[in-house]
Amino acid sequence: MKKNVSNTVIIIYAILVLITLAGIIYTIQIKPSLCYIPYQPNVKKYSSYPRMCININKNYTGTISTSLGDINFTLYPKSAPLAVNNFYFLAKSGFYNNTIVDRVVKGFVIQAGSPNGSLTGGPGYKFKDQINPKSLGIPSQLISAYTKEGYNYDYNLKSYPVSQYSIAMANSGPNTNGSQFFIAMAKETQLNGLYTVFGKVTSGYNVLSEIQNTSVDTKNNDKPLQDIKINSITINSD
């Protein structure tokens, strides 16, 4: 009887040790990965906006690898920390891997980031805009009109205009940002104050030119007739 009790104690002790070790492994290995939770295409959603993983005082650069070549960019963490953090998280998680360019309007925008390639869907959460319309030179009357539409502005930020080669969040109205983004191809647009600009293309203009010259289905939201694949998006900091 004593031997059986002793064996039971040893087994219980071993189980407790294993549970403790599992907790340590979780803390060391799993917890840091909250900045880049592996994306599962069959799920296609995250439960909530990710924790802040970026340092706004660092420089963030990266590459959009496409089937037509690479597009390099720099990000604006001080101007749009929520959008940069979101882009960083989704890119690191592999959310954008093997997606396609959703929409191309020549001389205007190139849009991507939809998990299903149809300008619908997102990561499972939405986050607010970060725009300072005054730093963009938007007239007070127009700011007032946008505010009535539901836009809440942050006058402490330095915002960048939606101009040629800028990267901005696509949305369906105020504070509806998710995974979709666009690269502006027009030198000047009427989009300022409505979309959060969080980066800019620094090279790969020839790739952008090839993309915007692709044939599209004008009856299907200007979707390219032949898939332009986004292999991956990588982001580095220094």
BAKOLDO-767328 format. One record per residue (C-alpha): residue in three letters; x, y, z. Coordinates in Angstrom, 2 decimals, padded with zeros to 5 digits. Example, Ala and Ser with C-alpha at 12.3 -4.5 7.8 and 13.67 -1.06 7.14 Angstrom:
BAKOLDO-767328
   type        px        py        pz
    ALA    012.30   -004.50    007.80
    SER    013.67   -001.06    007.14
end
This chain:
BAKOLDO-767328
   type        px        py        pz
    MET    000.00    000.00    000.00
    LYS    002.79    002.43    000.94
    LYS    004.55    001.68   -002.35
    ASN    001.39    002.47   -004.31
    VAL    000.95    005.74   -002.43
    SER    004.59    006.62   -003.07
    ASN    004.22    005.91   -006.79
    THR    001.09    008.06   -006.93
    VAL    002.93    010.96   -005.27
    ILE    005.79    010.62   -007.76
    ILE    003.35    010.62   -010.70
    ILE    001.54    013.70   -009.37
    TYR    004.85    015.45   -008.81
    ALA    005.98    014.61   -012.36
    ILE    002.73    015.98   -013.77
    LEU    003.16    019.24   -011.82
    VAL    006.72    019.56   -013.11
    LEU    005.53    019.06   -016.70
    ILE    002.80    021.68   -016.26
    THR    005.35    024.13   -014.86
    LEU    007.74    023.48   -017.74
    ALA    004.90    023.93   -020.23
    GLY    004.12    027.29   -018.64
    ILE    007.74    028.38   -018.92
    ILE    007.89    027.31   -022.57
    TYR    004.67    029.19   -023.26
    THR    006.05    032.34   -021.65
    ILE    009.37    032.16   -023.50
    GLN    008.24    030.95   -026.91
    ILE    004.55    031.67   -027.39
    LYS    004.04    035.00   -025.70
    PRO    006.51    036.96   -027.89
    SER    004.78    035.52   -030.96
    LEU    001.72    037.63   -030.14
    CYS    003.41    040.14   -032.46
    TYR    003.13    037.67   -035.31
    ILE    000.49    034.99   -034.76
    PRO    000.69    032.54   -037.68
    TYR   -002.23    033.14   -040.02
    GLN   -004.58    030.25   -040.79
    PRO   -006.26    030.83   -044.17
    ASN   -009.15    028.52   -043.27
    VAL   -009.98    030.77   -040.29
    LYS   -009.24    034.11   -042.01
    LYS   -009.82    036.11   -038.84
    TYR   -008.12    037.28   -035.67
    SER   -010.17    037.92   -032.56
    SER   -009.00    041.49   -031.92
    TYR   -006.60    044.24   -032.93
    PRO   -003.04    043.11   -032.06
    ARG   -001.02    044.51   -029.18
    MET    001.41    047.30   -030.01
    CYS    004.64    045.68   -031.17
    ILE    006.36    048.55   -032.95
    ASN    008.62    051.25   -031.57
    ILE    007.62    054.60   -033.07
    ASN    011.20    055.83   -032.72
    LYS    012.55    053.12   -035.01
    ASN    012.74    053.13   -038.80
    TYR    010.65    050.50   -040.57
    THR    011.24    049.47   -044.16
    GLY    010.08    046.50   -046.16
    THR    009.33    044.77   -049.43
    ILE    006.16    043.67   -051.16
    SER    007.21    040.65   -053.20
    THR    004.89    040.20   -056.18
    SER    004.75    037.91   -059.19
    LEU    005.92    040.88   -061.27
    GLY    008.80    041.92   -059.00
    ASP    009.58    043.66   -055.72
    ILE    008.21    046.93   -054.37
    ASN    010.19    048.51   -051.54
    PHE    008.72    050.92   -049.03
    THR    009.26    052.87   -045.83
    LEU    006.68    053.25   -043.05
    TYR    005.60    056.20   -040.88
    PRO    005.31    054.87   -037.30
    LYS    005.12    058.33   -035.70
    SER    002.45    059.57   -038.08
    ALA    000.23    056.47   -038.05
    PRO    001.30    054.05   -035.29
    LEU   -001.92    052.02   -035.36
    ALA   -001.77    051.44   -039.11
    VAL    001.96    050.67   -039.08
    ASN    001.56    048.26   -036.17
    ASN   -001.34    046.58   -037.96
    PHE    000.62    046.25   -041.21
    TYR    003.64    044.93   -039.28
    PHE    001.53    042.35   -037.45
    LEU   -000.29    041.08   -040.54
    ALA    002.87    040.95   -042.65
    LYS    004.81    039.10   -039.94
    SER    001.91    036.69   -039.44
    GLY    001.81    035.81   -043.15
    PHE   -001.67    037.24   -043.65
    TYR   -000.75    038.77   -047.01
    ASN    001.11    035.71   -048.31
    ASN   -000.32    034.30   -051.55
    THR   -003.03    036.96   -051.87
    ILE   -003.61    038.97   -055.04
    VAL   -003.87    042.58   -056.15
    ASP   -007.60    043.23   -055.84
    ARG   -008.12    046.39   -057.87
    VAL   -006.22    048.54   -060.35
    VAL   -007.39    051.94   -061.55
    LYS   -004.73    053.24   -063.91
    GLY   -003.30    056.57   -062.81
    PHE   -005.22    056.44   -059.54
    VAL   -004.75    053.48   -057.16
    ILE   -003.51    049.92   -056.81
    GLN   -005.41    048.14   -054.03
    ALA   -004.61    044.90   -052.19
    GLY   -004.88    043.21   -048.80
    SER   -008.21    041.40   -049.08
    PRO   -007.88    037.79   -047.87
    ASN   -010.25    036.57   -050.57
    GLY   -009.21    038.82   -053.46
    SER   -012.60    040.43   -053.92
    LEU   -012.29    043.76   -052.05
    THR   -014.22    042.23   -049.15
    GLY   -013.18    040.69   -045.88
    GLY   -010.44    041.57   -043.45
    PRO   -008.52    040.37   -040.41
    GLY   -011.56    040.08   -038.12
    TYR   -011.21    043.46   -036.44
    LYS   -011.31    047.16   -037.34
    PHE   -009.31    050.09   -036.00
    LYS   -009.59    053.85   -036.03
    ASP   -008.16    056.38   -038.44
    GLN   -005.14    058.51   -037.53
    ILE   -005.33    061.70   -039.56
    ASN   -004.52    065.34   -038.90
    PRO   -006.38    067.27   -041.62
    LYS   -004.85    070.59   -040.60
    SER   -001.33    069.32   -041.34
    LEU   -002.64    068.40   -044.79
    GLY   -003.95    071.90   -045.42
    ILE   -007.58    070.84   -045.64
    PRO   -009.96    073.83   -045.35
    SER   -011.88    074.17   -042.07
    GLN   -015.22    073.96   -043.88
    LEU   -014.30    070.59   -045.38
    ILE   -012.94    069.36   -042.04
    SER   -016.29    070.23   -040.48
    ALA   -018.13    068.33   -043.20
    TYR   -015.94    065.25   -042.74
    THR   -016.39    065.43   -038.97
    LYS   -020.17    065.34   -039.44
    GLU   -019.69    062.19   -041.49
    GLY   -018.05    060.54   -038.48
    TYR   -014.33    061.22   -038.93
    ASN   -012.51    061.84   -035.64
    TYR   -009.22    063.61   -036.21
    ASP   -006.01    063.69   -034.17
    TYR   -004.47    067.15   -034.32
    ASN   -001.31    066.04   -032.54
    LEU   -000.09    063.99   -035.49
    LYS    001.85    064.97   -038.57
    SER   -000.05    063.41   -041.45
    TYR    001.19    062.78   -044.97
    PRO   -000.94    063.46   -048.07
    VAL   -002.43    060.80   -050.31
    SER   -000.12    061.48   -053.22
    GLN    001.84    059.46   -055.76
    TYR    003.40    056.31   -054.27
    SER    001.96    056.85   -050.79
    ILE    000.59    053.76   -049.01
    ALA   -002.71    054.20   -047.19
    MET   -005.37    052.14   -045.48
    ALA   -008.41    051.36   -047.59
    ASN   -011.70    051.62   -045.75
    SER   -015.47    051.66   -046.09
    GLY   -015.95    054.80   -044.00
    PRO   -014.67    056.38   -040.79
    ASN   -012.66    054.07   -038.50
    THR   -013.17    050.90   -040.56
    ASN   -009.53    050.05   -041.24
    GLY   -008.59    046.38   -041.42
    SER   -006.14    044.64   -043.75
    GLN   -006.82    046.30   -047.10
    PHE   -004.48    049.03   -048.33
    PHE   -003.74    050.93   -051.51
    ILE   -000.81    052.57   -053.25
    ALA   -001.72    055.93   -054.79
    MET   -000.58    056.42   -058.36
    ALA   -001.89    059.97   -058.92
    LYS    000.36    062.91   -058.05
    GLU   -002.59    064.67   -056.43
    THR   -005.86    063.20   -055.19
    GLN   -009.08    064.26   -053.48
    LEU   -008.58    061.58   -050.82
    ASN   -006.84    063.64   -048.13
    GLY   -008.56    063.58   -044.77
    LEU   -010.38    060.32   -045.56
    TYR   -007.60    057.71   -045.52
    THR   -004.70    057.08   -043.15
    VAL   -001.37    057.28   -044.96
    PHE    001.19    055.06   -043.22
    GLY    004.05    054.69   -045.68
    LYS    005.49    055.33   -049.11
    VAL    007.05    053.32   -051.92
    THR    010.78    053.99   -052.28
    SER    011.66    051.76   -055.24
    GLY    010.09    049.26   -057.60
    TYR    008.30    051.94   -059.61
    ASN    008.71    049.84   -062.75
    VAL    006.72    047.07   -061.05
    LEU    003.97    049.54   -060.11
    SER    003.92    050.76   -063.70
    GLU    003.52    047.21   -065.00
    ILE    000.73    046.53   -062.50
    GLN   -001.23    049.65   -063.36
    ASN   -000.99    048.86   -067.07
    THR   -002.53    045.43   -066.64
    SER   -005.92    044.71   -068.21
    VAL   -008.83    044.82   -065.77
    ASP   -012.48    043.84   -065.62
    THR   -014.24    047.20   -065.36
    LYS   -017.52    045.42   -064.57
    ASN   -015.95    043.64   -061.60
    ASN   -014.45    046.49   -059.52
    ASP   -011.45    046.88   -061.86
    LYS   -010.05    043.51   -060.88
    PRO   -007.03    042.42   -062.98
    LEU   -007.98    039.83   -065.58
    GLN   -004.86    037.86   -064.74
    ASP   -003.92    037.40   -061.10
    ILE   -001.03    039.51   -059.84
    LYS    000.18    037.58   -056.84
    ILE    001.56    039.00   -053.61
    ASN    004.01    036.33   -052.50
    SER    004.80    037.98   -049.19
    ILE    005.37    041.27   -047.39
    THR    008.49    041.54   -045.25
    ILE    009.23    044.35   -042.79
    ASN    012.49    045.17   -041.00
    SER    013.44    047.79   -038.41
    ASP    016.65    049.49   -037.33
end
